[in-house]
C-alpha cells in the first residue's frame, strides 16, 4: 500500500466496533476536498437532518472497558475466519475492497454477545432473537490509507492517526441478505443493530500479516467488478476475533452511522 518497504503490523488495541443506525447508502461522493461532492459537503448533500449519530472520527475520550465488561461482549467468530479461502479484490472507485461470496462462504459470521445492550440501544430486546440466532454476516472488507506513513486511518485515537485502517463490514443476517438492503428499506428488522463494522488499526513494524501482502500484491489487478486474488488468504491474519490470549484484543465500541455517505 505504500511507496517504501515499510511493513504493517496489526494494532489490535485500537480495534473499534460500531453498531450502525439506518440511513441511506451514498453514491457519487469523493475525497477531493476541493470538489462539490467532497468531505466539506457530505453533511449537506448526503445526510438527512434526522441523522444525529454520524460516526465520530477522533476517539478523544475513549475509555477501555473493564475485563468484566469485555467478557459480556467478547467477540465470537465462525471457523471460516481461520480458514484459507479465495476472495475477490475490487476497485470500488473510492478504495480497495475485498468481497466475501456469501453463497460459498455463508458462515463467515461475527457475534459480540450483548454488545447492543452495552451501548444502550433501546430496541435491543426486539432484535435479540434474530441477531443471536444468525449473527452478523461478513460481506466485505475495505481499506483506508493515506499519502504517507503518518496518516491514513479514518479514526484517530487520542489525536493519533495510523497508516492503515481495515473495516470489516457485516449485516444482520436475521434482517436481510446484504448490506445495501439494510439502507434501502428491504429488511425485516428496522431500527438499529442492522449492521456491524469492525475497524482494525495498523502501525509500522518489521513483519506484516500474510493476508495483507496477498491483497497488496493483487491491487494492480483489481477491477470494478472484482477479480480473484492470486493466493488464498485467512481473515484471522488481520484480526484474531478473540481467539488469542485473554485480554489480548481490547476494543472500543459505540452506536453510530457510517463514516462516509450515507450517514
Number of C-alpha atoms within 10 A of each C-alpha: 22 15 8 8 8 15 17 22 18 23 19 20 16 21 22 19 20 23 25 24 25 22 22 19 18 16 11 10 20 17 13 11 11 11 12 13 18 15 18 14 15 19 16 11 16 20 20 13 8 8 15 12 13 19 19 16 13 15 16 12 8 13 10 14 14 10 12 9 12 20 15 14 18 20 18 16 20 15 11 16 22 17 14 14 15 17 22 21 29 23 19 15 12 13 11 22 23 23 20 20 15 15 7 8 16 14 18 23 22 22 21 21 18 17 24 23 15 16 14 12 16 11 14 19 10 12 19 16 12 16 22 16 10 16 26 28 28 28 21 21 20 20 20 20 21 16 11 12 19 15 17 20 23 23 25 18 16 11 10 13 20 23 22 27 25 23 21 20 20 25 29 28 23 21 22 18 16 19 23 14 17 26 19 12 14 15 19 13 18 17 17 21 26 27 25 28 23 21 26 24 29 25 19 17 12 9 11 18 18 15 18 19 14 15 23 15 15 19 17 10 14 21 16 12 10 17 18 17 22 15 14 17 22 19 22 19 15 22 23 19 21 16 14 10 8 10 14 12 20 18 21 18 22 18 22 22 26 22 13 20 21 22 25
